[in-house]
Amino acid sequence: MMWAAIIGAVATIVAAFIPIIHRRFKRVRSAQPPASTPPSPPMLPQSSAREAIELSDSPERLRVLHGVSKIAALDNMRPLTELSQGVYGFTTPWSLEDVRRDKDLRLSAEVSGSSELEIHKKSAGQICVVGYIGQDAASTLRRPSSHPNEVLLSTVPSGDRGTLASIPIARILRWRVRHLPDHSAIMDVTVDRSA
C-alpha cells in the first residue's frame, strides 16, 4: 500500500512538471542563435560571365590591368570576402583548399616566403590566382577550347616558367599542390578554357 502511495505521488509530481518542461523545450527550439554567434563564411563571389585568362611579363603590369593595389596592413589576414574590391594580397597555395570547403581565403599584405601565390580581387569582385607558367602553357591558354587543360603554375619564375598568368578562380576546375626542394611550390591546375 505504501508503494502505491509513493508511485501515485511521483506520478502527480511528474504530471505537474510536464507542461513546464514542454513550454521550456518549445522556447529553446524556437529561440534564435545569440547575436554573438559569427555567421558562417560566405562563398567567394563567382561571375556568371566568362572571365579572361590574362598573361603578362610583370606583376606590376598585371596589377595595373586589374586595377588592384596592395591590401592595407590593417586588413592583413582578414577574410577575402570582407576586403574591399580592387585589392591584392598573398596566400599559400594550399590555402586554396579552403575554397573547396566553402571557407574564406585570408590574404597577407606581404610575401612571407617563396611559396606564396598572389591573389587579386578585381574591382568587379572577380577573384584571380596569379602565378608563373611556361611558354607552352601560355600559348595553350591564349586559345579558347572546349577541353580543359592542365597547366603547371609556379609561385616563383623558374626555368621555362617565366610568364605571369592570372587565372580566374571560377575557371579552375582542380588543383594539386606540390613542394619543390627550393621551398617554392608548384600547382597542377586544370583550367576551363571555354569561351
Protein Blocks (a to p, Z undefined) as FASTA:
>chain_A
ZZmmmmmmmmmmmmmmmmmmmmmmmmmmmpccdfklccddddddddfbdcdddddfbfkl
mmmmnopacddfklgoiafklpcehiacdddfklmmmmmnopacdddfbdcbjkbccddd
dfkopacddddddfklmmmmmpgcfbdcdddddfbdehjllcccdddfklpmbdcddddf
kopacddddddfbZZ
